[in-house]
Amino acid sequence: MNKIPMTATGEAKLRAELEHLKKVERPRIVEAIAEAREHGDLKENAEYHAAREQQGFAEGRIQEIEGKLSHAQVIDVTTIPESDKVIFGATVEIINCDTDETVKYQIVGDDEATVKEGKISYQSPIARALIGKEVGEVVVVNTPSGEVEYEIDSVAHL
């Protein structure tokens, strides 16, 4: 299977979530199942079925995170010498050539992408257009509403 690029911050968040699921949620769910079993008939016990459902979700998420971490290629952009070239993990400031609006994005892995926080997936149309380009270049991004031109204003390794 292919390696999944991920920032060091993204890896730390996934490891923290995995730790929480294994050490906090899993024991809490096991305790809820044991308590529900004490109430008797399991066929009509809603608490038991709800706890078992929670257990299924938690175990599924644990397996999903472990799978992602096992295939992760962690890229710590702060260890890479800064240049004017846009790479995975870099924070890029771009200017819309039509509206002069400035936007700042960090290019991250799929699991870390949150547009509200200014983090976009490396597979998004904007990131694909930006990666490999340098400060001062104009890139054309295909959007649902048509083509938009952006000029790369700055690149930082934060």
C-alpha positions in Angstrom: 0.0 0.0 0.0 1.1 3.5 -0.7 2.5 5.8 2.0 0.1 8.5 3.3 1.8 11.9 3.7 1.1 13.4 7.1 2.6 16.4 9.1 4.2 15.8 12.4 1.3 17.7 14.1 -1.2 15.5 12.3 0.6 12.3 13.5 0.7 13.6 17.1 -3.1 14.3 17.0 -3.9 10.8 15.7 -1.6 9.2 18.3 -3.3 11.3 21.1 -6.8 10.2 19.8 -5.6 6.6 19.7 -4.3 6.8 23.2 -7.6 8.3 24.4 -9.6 5.6 22.7 -7.5 2.8 24.2 -7.0 4.1 27.7 -10.2 6.1 28.4 -13.0 5.1 26.0 -12.4 1.4 25.8 -12.4 0.8 29.6 -15.5 3.1 30.0 -17.4 1.1 27.4 -16.4 -2.2 28.9 -17.6 -1.0 32.2 -20.9 0.1 30.7 -21.4 -3.3 29.1 -20.7 -5.1 32.3 -23.1 -2.8 34.2 -25.8 -3.3 31.5 -25.4 -7.1 31.7 -26.2 -7.0 35.4 -29.6 -5.6 34.6 -30.7 -9.0 33.2 -32.3 -9.9 29.9 -29.9 -8.8 27.1 -32.5 -9.1 24.3 -34.6 -6.1 25.6 -31.7 -4.2 27.3 -31.3 -0.9 25.4 -28.3 0.1 27.6 -26.5 -3.1 26.7 -27.2 -2.6 22.9 -26.1 1.0 23.0 -22.9 0.1 24.8 -22.1 -2.6 22.3 -22.7 -0.2 19.5 -20.3 2.3 21.1 -17.8 -0.5 21.4 -18.1 -1.2 17.7 -17.5 2.4 16.8 -14.6 2.8 19.1 -12.9 -0.5 18.0 -13.4 0.5 14.3 -11.9 3.9 14.9 -8.9 2.3 16.7 -8.3 0.0 13.7 -8.7 2.9 11.3 -6.1 5.1 13.2 -3.7 2.2 13.6 -3.9 1.5 9.8 -3.3 5.2 8.9 -0.3 5.4 11.3 1.2 2.3 9.9 1.1 3.7 6.4 2.0 7.3 7.4 5.0 9.0 6.0 5.6 11.8 8.5 7.0 14.9 7.0 8.2 17.6 9.4 8.5 20.6 7.3 10.4 22.6 10.0 13.4 20.3 9.4 13.5 21.1 5.7 15.5 24.1 4.7 13.2 27.0 3.6 13.0 27.9 0.0 10.5 29.8 -2.2 9.1 26.5 -3.5 5.7 25.2 -2.3 6.0 21.7 -0.8 3.8 19.4 1.4 3.5 20.9 4.9 4.4 24.5 3.8 2.2 27.4 4.7 1.5 29.4 1.6 0.1 32.9 1.2 -1.7 33.5 -2.1 -3.4 36.5 -3.6 -6.5 36.2 -5.8 -5.5 38.0 -9.0 -9.0 39.2 -9.7 -10.1 40.4 -6.2 -6.7 41.1 -4.5 -7.9 39.0 -1.6 -5.1 37.3 0.4 -5.5 33.8 1.8 -3.1 31.7 3.8 -3.2 27.9 3.6 -1.1 25.1 5.0 -0.9 22.0 2.8 -1.5 18.9 4.9 -2.6 15.3 4.7 -6.3 14.3 4.1 -7.1 13.6 7.8 -5.7 17.0 8.9 -7.5 19.2 6.4 -9.8 21.8 8.0 -10.5 24.8 5.7 -11.7 26.8 8.7 -8.2 26.5 10.2 -6.6 27.2 6.9 -5.4 23.7 6.4 -6.1 22.1 3.0 -5.5 18.6 1.7 -2.5 18.0 -0.6 -5.1 16.4 -3.0 -7.3 19.5 -3.2 -7.3 21.4 -6.5 -5.6 24.5 -4.9 -2.8 22.4 -3.3 -2.2 20.4 -6.5 -1.9 23.7 -8.5 0.5 25.2 -5.9 2.8 22.3 -5.1 6.1 22.6 -7.0 5.6 26.3 -7.8 7.6 29.2 -6.4 7.0 32.6 -4.9 5.9 35.1 -7.6 4.4 32.5 -9.9 0.8 32.7 -11.0 -1.2 29.5 -10.8 -4.6 28.7 -12.3 -7.0 26.7 -10.1 -10.0 25.0 -11.7 -13.0 25.5 -9.4 -16.7 24.7 -9.9 -17.3 28.3 -10.8 -14.5 28.5 -13.3 -10.8 29.1 -13.4 -9.3 31.4 -10.7 -5.8 32.8 -10.9 -3.7 33.1 -7.7 -0.2 34.6 -7.3 2.0 33.0 -4.7 3.0 35.7 -2.2 5.0 33.8 0.3 6.0 30.3 1.5 6.9 29.4 5.1 7.9 26.3 6.9 6.0 26.6 10.1 
